[in-house]
């Protein structure tokens, strides 16, 4: 197969060699519990240029006559970059060294289709036809292999289970909220019968879809029982009243309460800002920043922040030039964020040059898979999805 | 001679049984009502199929009822109205196709934010969903809900918005790999000038890019209608539509040969979807073991078909909410891709939602159902004793039969119950919440 891909730049300083997985890479467990990965998906394609603003480049203001953010309102990260005005909380985490911003993250084979691009991020496979196993599902499989009794990966939210969380053998459950996870009681005879019916296996071993349904039902009943125990807990940290905050609050409760889950994904939609972007985008970034900051403070309060890392990504960035509807169309590279007490805070990767756009886009200059490898191998101590070298994101 | 892929089914002897009739009713509608299978067996396959195919006319009052409800302006009311049509006996096949097209041309009130526009789009599916696919596609391209949903009203010369142009190719008609990025960009230029004024489609000539375009290798001064025609003439289009029909009506993983064959039939029958549907429903393939109970029922299907199977009287908004809790909110699909369906329906929380709703419908929480009027005994042909309950319930809800182990659990539960009503409730709840029931 001819390799026509653009040569992918990996920043030499930040990349370690791709090494096959060995369990000895696993770092010692911190804080008595296992390390946890939380992924926050910004669905629709977040406008990276108006999130992490390269305000020293004059082209930014030329390309965005109505959407450019004035320098004054930004939260400065260094001389050249500032976070959007509504992202005060994340700027504080940056100052505390707990936020890594990675410039120009994208796929070596960029695609402007939401679905294809999301598939690429979810499967960590920019080349192949989309399989049905996602990168977080692979982690879930590995964890479940060691301890089948634990729900290794959980999707929190009311969306469909993302492809990222589809495992080969382990299937992540979705938790909407603790209430939505409660089984209404019937009576003991019914419950015995029900458990017997879902516990059955066919003697010939050929189970197919029915076997899948039985497994899913068994998992659901097991998780419902555990959830009931955790539902009573609460945190003294106040979260904003947003959807993303509610999801992350539940994640924090499950982590600190010892639910045993090590991989979480949550998402926030609405980033497909083709028209009249400004107010909507500000509100979304405010929701992201407020929720993540409360989440981090909660983890700190519970004393589990040293074992949680959070990745924030979107399927692509947006076109550098704004469109005539005061919005932006689908683009390519965009910043990704990693948050945590164990994270090497600061700016990583090659900063985007607006005078060197590719097809009107900020190109992806950091392969998203280098972040995955860092999270999978260096943080979680598990086998990475690909052989792409890791960004040095962890101390 | 080689037999055709969609060779007609000619049931012999016991082939036309409860399981076959239920299969037909579940796929061409939302399952049988009490007594409907018995009538189908008495009438025979051909008469029943004719009746299913002609099941396309609602009570006019029911359909018109929407207009009074729309003034309320909230999507829950609109969902309730649609559920009342889904449950109704009047047009089961029509409504099955409405739901199919709603999933395919997935448009959400989350962005459209106007129930009148959502209702109008729903009526396009109802009126054209069994008719000429080409006419439906043209109507949808100019449908105000679609224009708002995919930014067709923000598409101007000089800065074309690619959203609709991309999805008509990627999701609606062709599939990835059958067009280029450039085709999308050029098609977006052709759609410039289309937009909405109030709740109507309007063309603004001053916003239209009248320059030459090249789409699928053909050059011309194309406008929006031309793009729709070019998409329809693309060889991938009938395959894409056939794939959707087969996944929904027959089997979640149709073979390439099946897709190709139905695609050819669709083109040769002048894109009449109703004829393609009849072609499928008449086929031996449709009734084959591979097709039977091969799909995981979606939340709307499971809720509506259970209400019908039990002959339950439930507030339609309540049924809609149940489906929403199970992961399928009508008029609010998660994205333009629609619902992923299949295994993705079943997650821990959605399974628990199904479990709770179905157990409640069966009145298993004690003291009968608090949300529905249900006469379980009548629904299952009037079993005379507790001992007859497991047989009567499974005959109606799982007509393909259950094995001995499954039946033992039902018998034990029935015996442990305190009397006929409780036995009916608990056994029904066990069957409804068992994984077997969710395969249709």
Interface residues (C-beta under 8 A of the other chain):
Chain A: X43 X112 X113 X114 X115 X116 X155 X158 X159 X160 X161 X171 X172 X173 X174 X175 X176 X180 X181 X182 X183 X184 X185 X186 X187 X189 X190 X192 X193 X194 X196 X197 X198 X200 X209 X210 X212 X213 X214 X216 X217 X219 X220 X223 X224 X274 X275 X323 X324 X325 X327 X329 X330
Chain B: X151 X154 X156 X158 X159 X161 X162 X163 X166 X170 X171 X176 X181 X294 X296 X325 X327 X334 X335 X337 X339 X340 X343 X344 X346 X347 X348 X349 X350 X351 X352 X353 X355 X356 X359 X360 X364 X365 X366 X405 X406 X409 X410 X412 X413 X416 X417 X426 X429 X430 X433 X434 X435 X436 X438 X439
